[in-house]
Amino acid sequence: MTRTATTPAMGSRSFLVWAVGAGVYLLAVFHRTSLGVAGPQAQQRFAISPAQLATFVTLQLALYALMQVPAGVLVDRFGPRRVLLASTLTLGIAQICFALVPNYPLALLARGVLGCGDALAYLSVLRLAAGWFPAKRYSMLTALTGLFGVTGNVIATLPMTALLRDYGWTPTFLVAGGLSVAYAALLLKPAAAAPYQGANAVVTAQAAGRGSVGVPEQRRRVLLEVRRAWREPGGRLGFWVHFSTMSGPTTFGVLWGFPYLSQGLGLSSSTSSSLVLVLVVGQLIGSLTVGTLIGRRPSIRTPLAFGVTITCLVSWLTLILWPGGHPPVPVLVVVILALACGGPASMVAFMLARDYNPRHRISTATGLVNTGGFIAIVIEVLAVGLILDIVEPGAAQPSATAFRWAFSAVALLTAWGLFRLTVWWIRVRAAVFAAQAAGKPMPFAMRRHRFDLVQEATAVAEASGDSSAPDVAQ
């Protein structure tokens, strides 16, 4: 992105616009993870099994994942402010309903609506970052956005535990929902146009052409952009990076970590919530570190994600294979800190979506990438609940043995994601070398290694007129 001669300098206004949007993301993550410490109370309130408890998060995150591509299209078409306004209102209304509903089916409906509102937040904030800051600041803003999300996660651990203990279910969730509805007031006034060239080009063009282009033609264009984003090797690599790095740690933090620690291992509620907070604090520190590293040295992005995925896999195997199934607290702290690296490393996926797609398709590509992690989370959360019910049917509190069997599903899916990440990493490198040979600009220079398919990539590029080369954002 380049600035025009009349573009104002980046200053406090840019940070204010971005911060208001990031506040919606903070609320979205808070609502998303609020069941992380409220799971046992939800089981008692609605008289449900572990598998039914898992369905809350499964439905919420499944709708989140399904909404990612539509959310990207909506941001590209209507702009981030309108979409963020819809997000915070949807989140607030859904959480208020969740506080008041008397039975399990209606509670499921409320969590599903909450997932739809959650899906609109992150992509909108990233679009604000792209529109109000220069390209060299994008990685920093992505990391800072992640910090807002981590803050929402912090609020959903110890403070949420204290509120539930002191005030009960309904007042706690009513206050949470009311905060989101009240926050909408900050998004009612339209902001000035984003100063950086290209950020609003598609929104403006589509708004001007809505009256002249029919609905079938608009739908065809949207589907074409989605297909192009999916065929882009860099975007596909981002999909598997997000799938591999984010899913396991989120599965632990969003639902199953607290029950595993408190019910499976028999730790006290305060110790269990403190250990979940260790995960959140680790993510906070990791977001600052990873954001700085990948901003200064983009060449380490995918290797970093690869190494973090291996670390997460080893962490799950430690919980599963520990003799007796009861790791001591110091070991749990180390394992949880290792898992905490997964969320920050998932930022690599969004860097790949940005660098290997043209400006007008970034939100759509980001939505596809974001889908990867949440598809894995949905599968893992549901699989853990189902396995717990199968191993110990009817158990009020699953044992450590049941959790060891259940966590095997998470380890298997992490291993599969690691395999697919490796495959697409090699393919992207091949496509980049082919593009460099053809003289196309790339986000950064790569050094060739023995495992690179350089000759194959060059042959493909020559045979197809360089059609395999990445479509790099300009």
C-alpha positions in Angstrom: 0.0 0.0 0.0 1.3 3.4 -0.9 0.1 6.8 0.5 -1.2 9.5 -1.7 0.1 13.0 -1.5 -2.9 14.1 0.6 -2.7 11.1 3.0 -2.5 12.3 6.6 0.2 11.0 8.8 -0.5 8.1 11.1 -1.3 9.4 14.5 -3.7 9.3 17.5 -6.8 9.2 15.3 -5.6 6.0 13.6 -5.0 4.4 16.9 -8.4 5.6 18.3 -10.3 4.1 15.3 -8.4 0.8 15.5 -8.8 0.7 19.3 -12.6 1.1 19.2 -12.8 -1.8 16.8 -10.4 -3.9 18.8 -12.6 -3.4 21.8 -15.3 -5.3 20.0 -12.8 -8.1 19.5 -12.0 -8.1 23.2 -15.7 -8.5 24.0 -16.0 -11.2 21.4 -13.2 -13.3 22.9 -14.6 -12.8 26.4 -18.0 -14.1 25.3 -16.5 -16.9 23.4 -14.4 -18.2 26.3 -16.9 -17.4 29.1 -17.9 -21.1 29.3 -14.2 -22.0 30.0 -14.8 -21.6 33.7 -18.6 -21.9 33.7 -18.7 -25.4 32.2 -19.4 -27.2 35.5 -22.2 -24.7 36.4 -23.7 -25.1 33.0 -23.9 -28.8 33.5 -25.7 -28.3 36.8 -28.0 -25.5 35.5 -29.2 -27.4 32.4 -28.7 -31.0 33.7 -26.5 -32.0 30.8 -23.7 -34.5 30.1 -20.1 -33.7 29.0 -21.1 -34.4 25.3 -24.0 -31.9 25.6 -21.7 -29.4 27.3 -19.3 -29.8 24.3 -22.2 -29.1 22.0 -22.5 -25.5 23.3 -19.0 -24.7 22.1 -19.2 -27.0 19.0 -22.3 -25.2 17.7 -20.9 -21.8 18.6 -17.6 -22.3 16.9 -19.1 -24.3 14.0 -21.2 -21.3 13.1 -18.2 -19.1 13.7 -16.2 -21.1 11.1 -19.1 -21.2 8.6 -19.5 -17.5 8.9 -15.8 -16.7 8.2 -16.1 -16.4 4.4 -19.4 -14.5 4.5 -17.9 -12.2 7.2 -15.0 -11.5 4.9 -17.3 -10.7 2.1 -19.4 -8.5 4.3 -16.4 -6.5 5.5 -15.2 -6.1 1.9 -18.6 -4.9 0.8 -19.9 -2.8 3.7 -16.8 -1.7 5.6 -15.6 -2.6 9.1 -17.6 -0.1 11.1 -21.0 -1.4 10.1 -19.9 -5.0 10.6 -18.5 -4.3 14.0 -21.7 -2.6 15.0 -23.7 -5.7 14.0 -21.1 -7.8 15.8 -21.3 -6.2 19.3 -25.1 -5.9 19.2 -25.4 -9.6 18.2 -23.0 -10.6 20.9 -24.8 -8.6 23.6 -28.3 -9.8 22.8 -27.2 -13.5 22.5 -25.4 -13.3 25.9 -28.4 -11.7 27.6 -30.6 -14.5 26.2 -28.1 -17.1 27.4 -28.4 -15.6 30.9 -32.2 -15.9 31.0 -33.2 -19.0 29.0 -34.6 -21.8 31.2 -33.6 -24.9 29.2 -30.9 -26.5 27.1 -32.3 -26.1 23.6 -32.8 -22.4 24.0 -29.4 -22.0 25.5 -28.0 -23.8 22.5 -29.7 -21.3 20.2 -28.3 -18.4 22.2 -24.7 -19.7 21.9 -25.2 -20.3 18.2 -26.3 -16.7 17.7 -23.3 -15.6 19.8 -21.0 -17.5 17.4 -22.4 -15.6 14.4 -21.7 -12.3 16.2 -18.2 -13.4 17.2 -17.4 -14.3 13.6 -17.8 -10.7 12.5 -15.3 -9.1 14.9 -11.7 -10.2 14.0 -11.8 -9.7 10.3 -13.2 -6.2 10.7 -10.4 -5.2 13.1 -7.8 -6.5 10.7 -9.4 -4.4 7.9 -9.2 -1.3 10.1 -5.5 -2.1 10.7 -5.0 -2.4 6.9 -6.8 0.9 6.2 -5.5 3.1 9.0 -1.9 2.1 9.2 0.9 1.5 6.6 1.8 -2.0 5.5 4.9 -2.2 7.6 2.8 -1.7 10.8 0.4 -4.5 9.9 2.1 -7.3 11.8 2.4 -5.0 14.9 -1.3 -4.2 14.7 -2.2 -7.9 14.3 -0.2 -8.7 17.4 -1.9 -5.8 19.4 -5.3 -7.0 18.2 -4.3 -10.4 19.6 -3.5 -8.7 22.9 -7.0 -7.3 23.1 -8.3 -10.8 22.6 -6.0 -12.2 25.3 -7.3 -9.5 27.6 -10.9 -10.7 26.9 -9.7 -14.2 27.8 -8.2 -12.9 31.1 -11.5 -11.4 32.1 -13.2 -14.7 31.3 -11.0 -16.6 33.8 -10.4 -15.5 37.4 -12.8 -12.5 37.3 -15.5 -14.6 35.7 -15.0 -17.3 38.3 -15.4 -14.8 41.1 -18.5 -13.3 39.6 -20.2 -16.6 39.1 -19.3 -17.6 42.7 -20.5 -14.4 44.3 -23.5 -13.4 42.1 -24.6 -16.5 40.3 -25.3 -17.4 36.6 -28.0 -14.9 35.6 -26.5 -11.6 36.9 -23.1 -12.5 35.6 -24.2 -13.2 32.1 -26.6 -10.3 32.1 -23.9 -7.8 32.9 -21.6 -9.4 30.2 -24.3 -9.0 27.6 -25.2 -5.5 28.6 -21.6 -4.3 28.2 -21.6 -5.4 24.5 -25.0 -3.7 23.8 -23.7 -0.5 25.5 -20.5 -0.6 23.6 -22.4 -0.2 20.3 -22.8 3.5 21.0 -19.1 4.0 20.1 -19.7 2.6 16.6 -22.8 4.6 15.7 -21.0 7.6 14.3 -19.3 7.0 10.9 -15.5 7.6 10.8 -13.6 9.4 8.1 -12.4 7.4 5.1 -9.4 5.2 5.8 -6.2 7.2 4.8 -4.3 4.3 3.1 -4.9 3.7 -0.6 -6.8 0.6 -1.5 -8.3 -0.1 1.9 -11.8 1.0 0.9 -11.5 0.7 -2.9 -13.6 -2.4 -3.1 -16.2 -1.2 -0.7 -16.6 2.1 -2.6 -16.7 0.3 -6.0 -19.3 -2.2 -4.9 -21.4 0.5 -3.3 -21.4 2.5 -6.5 -22.2 -0.6 -8.6 -25.0 -2.1 -6.5 -27.7 -0.5 -8.5 -26.3 -1.6 -11.9 -25.2 -5.2 -11.1 -27.8 -7.8 -10.5 -27.8 -10.2 -7.5 -26.8 -13.3 -9.6 -23.8 -11.4 -11.0 -22.8 -10.2 -7.5 -23.0 -13.7 -6.2 -20.9 -15.0 -9.1 -18.2 -12.4 -8.4 -18.2 -13.3 -4.7 -17.8 -17.0 -5.4 -15.1 -16.3 -7.9 -13.1 -14.3 -5.3 -13.6 -17.1 -2.8 -12.3 -19.7 -5.3 -9.3 -17.6 -6.2 -8.5 -17.1 -2.5 -8.7 -20.9 -1.9 -6.5 -21.8 -4.9 -3.8 -19.4 -3.7 -1.0 -21.7 -2.2 0.0 -19.1 0.4 -3.6 -18.9 1.6 -3.8 -22.7 1.8 -0.7 -22.7 3.8 -2.2 -20.2 6.1 -5.3 -22.4 6.5 -3.2 -25.3 7.8 -1.0 -23.0 10.0 -4.1 -21.8 11.7 -5.6 -25.3 11.9 -2.4 -26.7 13.5 -1.3 -23.9 15.9 -4.6 -22.6 17.3 -6.9 -25.5 17.7 -5.4 -27.5 20.5 -4.7 -24.6 22.9 -8.1 -23.1 22.2 -9.8 -26.4 22.9 -8.0 -26.5 26.3 -8.8 -22.8 27.1 -12.3 -22.4 25.8 -13.9 -25.5 27.5 -12.0 -28.6 28.5 -9.0 -27.2 30.4 -10.9 -26.2 33.6 -12.9 -29.5 33.8 -9.7 -31.5 33.2 -7.8 -29.8 36.0 -10.7 -29.6 38.5 -12.6 -32.8 37.8 -10.0 -35.1 36.1 -7.0 -34.2 38.3 -9.0 -33.1 41.4 -7.4 -29.7 41.8 -9.3 -26.9 43.6 -11.3 -24.4 41.6 -8.9 -21.6 42.4 -5.8 -23.6 41.4 -7.6 -24.8 38.2 -8.6 -21.2 37.2 -5.1 -20.0 38.0 -3.6 -22.6 35.7 -6.0 -21.6 32.9 -4.9 -18.0 33.6 -1.3 -19.2 33.0 -2.4 -20.2 29.5 -3.8 -16.7 29.0 -0.7 -14.9 30.4 1.5 -17.1 28.2 -0.5 -16.0 25.2 -0.2 -12.4 26.2 3.6 -12.6 26.4 3.7 -14.8 23.2 1.7 -12.3 21.2 4.1 -9.5 22.0 7.1 -11.7 21.2 5.8 -13.3 18.1 4.4 -10.1 16.6 7.8 -8.4 16.9 9.7 -11.4 15.5 7.6 -12.0 12.4 7.3 -8.3 11.7 11.1 -7.9 11.7 12.0 -11.3 10.2 9.2 -12.5 7.9 11.4 -15.4 6.7 10.9 -17.2 10.1 7.1 -17.1 10.0 6.4 -20.6 8.7 9.3 -22.3 10.5 8.1 -20.7 13.7 4.6 -22.1 13.1 6.1 -25.5 12.3 8.1 -25.6 15.5 5.2 -24.4 17.7 2.9 -27.1 16.2 5.5 -29.8 17.2 5.7 -28.3 20.7 1.9 -28.4 21.1 1.9 -32.0 19.9 4.6 -33.0 22.5 2.5 -31.2 25.2 -0.6 -33.2 24.5 1.4 -36.4 24.5 2.8 -35.4 27.9 -0.7 -35.1 29.3 -1.7 -38.4 27.7 1.3 -40.5 28.5 2.3 -39.2 31.9 2.6 -42.2 34.3 -0.5 -42.5 36.4 -2.2 -39.8 34.4 -1.7 -37.1 37.1 1.1 -34.8 36.1 2.4 -32.6 39.0 1.5 -28.9 39.0 5.0 -27.8 37.8 4.7 -30.1 34.8 1.2 -28.7 34.1 2.6 -25.2 34.2 5.3 -26.1 31.6 2.8 -27.9 29.4 0.3 -25.0 29.6 3.0 -22.5 28.7 4.0 -24.5 25.7 0.4 -24.7 24.6 0.1 -20.9 25.1 2.5 -20.5 22.1 -0.1 -21.8 19.7 -2.4 -18.8 19.7 0.4 -16.2 19.0 1.9 -18.4 16.3 -1.5 -18.6 14.5 -0.9 -14.9 13.6 1.5 -16.3 10.9 -1.6 -17.5 9.0 -3.0 -13.9 8.6 0.4 -12.6 7.5 0.3 -15.3 4.7 -3.2 -14.3 3.7 -2.2 -10.7 3.5 1.0 -11.1 1.6 -0.2 -13.6 -1.0 -3.5 -12.0 -2.0 -4.4 -8.7 -3.7 -5.7 -5.9 -1.5 -9.4 -6.3 -2.5 -9.4 -10.0 -1.5 -7.6 -9.8 1.9 -10.7 -10.0 4.1 -12.1 -13.0 2.1 -8.8 -14.7 2.2 -8.4 -14.0 5.9 -11.8 -15.5 6.5 -10.8 -18.7 4.7 -7.6 -18.9 6.7 -9.4 -18.3 10.0 -11.8 -21.1 9.2 -9.0 -23.6 9.4 -8.4 -23.3 13.1 -12.1 -23.2 14.1 -12.9 -26.2 12.0 -10.3 -28.1 14.0 -11.6 -26.6 17.3 -15.1 -27.8 16.6 -14.0 -31.3 15.8 -11.7 -31.5 18.9 -14.2 -30.0 21.4 -17.0 -32.4 20.2 -14.6 -35.4 20.1 -13.4 -34.8 23.6 -17.0 -34.7 24.9 -18.1 -37.7 23.0 -15.1 -39.8 24.1 -15.6 -38.8 27.8 -19.2 -40.1 27.5 -18.1 -43.3 25.8 -15.3 -44.1 28.3 -17.3 -43.2 31.4 -21.0 -43.1 30.5 -23.1 -41.2 33.0 -20.1 -40.1 35.1 -20.8 -36.8 37.0 -17.1 -36.0 37.0 -14.8 -37.6 34.3 -11.6 -39.2 35.6 -8.1 -38.5 34.5 -8.1 -41.7 32.5 -11.2 -40.6 30.5 -9.5 -37.3 29.8 -6.4 -39.1 28.6 -8.4 -41.0 26.0 -10.3 -37.9 25.0 -7.2 -35.8 24.6 -5.8 -38.5 22.1 -8.3 -37.1 19.6 -6.7 -33.6 19.9 -3.2 -35.1 19.5 -4.2 -37.0 16.4 -5.7 -33.9 14.8 -2.7 -31.8 15.7 -0.5 -34.4 14.0 -2.6 -34.4 10.9 -2.4 -30.6 10.7 1.3 -30.7 11.1 1.5 -33.1 8.1 -0.7 -30.8 5.9 1.3 -27.7 7.0 4.5 -29.4 5.9 3.0 -30.3 2.5 1.8 -26.8 1.7 4.9 -25.2 3.1 7.0 -27.1 0.5 4.4 -26.2 -2.3 4.4 -22.5 -1.4 8.2 -22.4 -1.5 8.2 -24.0 -4.9 5.6 -21.5 -6.2 7.6 -18.6 -4.8 10.9 -19.7 -6.4 9.0 -20.1 -9.7 7.7 -16.6 -9.4 11.1 -15.2 -8.5 12.6 -16.9 -11.6 9.9 -15.2 -13.7 10.8 -11.8 -12.2 7.6 -11.3 -10.1 8.0 -9.4 -6.8 7.7 -11.4 -3.6 7.1 -10.4 0.0 10.6 -11.4 0.9 13.6 -13.4 -0.5 13.9 -17.1 0.3 16.9 -19.3 0.4 16.8 -22.6 -1.4 17.2 -25.9 0.5 17.5 -29.5 -0.6 13.9 -30.2 0.1 12.7 -27.4 -2.2 11.0 -28.5 -5.4 12.7 -25.8 -7.5 13.0 -27.7 -10.8 9.5 -29.0 -10.6 8.1 -25.5 -9.8 10.0 -23.9 -12.7 8.7 -26.5 -15.1 5.2 -25.9 -14.0 5.6 -22.2 -14.3 6.9 -22.5 -17.9 4.2 -24.9 -18.9 1.4 -22.8 -17.5 2.6 -19.3 -18.3 3.5 -18.7 -14.7 -0.1 -19.4 -13.6 1.2 -21.2 -10.5 2.9 -18.2 -9.0 1.4 -16.5 -6.0 -0.9 -13.6 -6.4 1.0 -11.2 -4.2 -0.7 -8.2 -2.6 0.4 -4.9 -3.9 
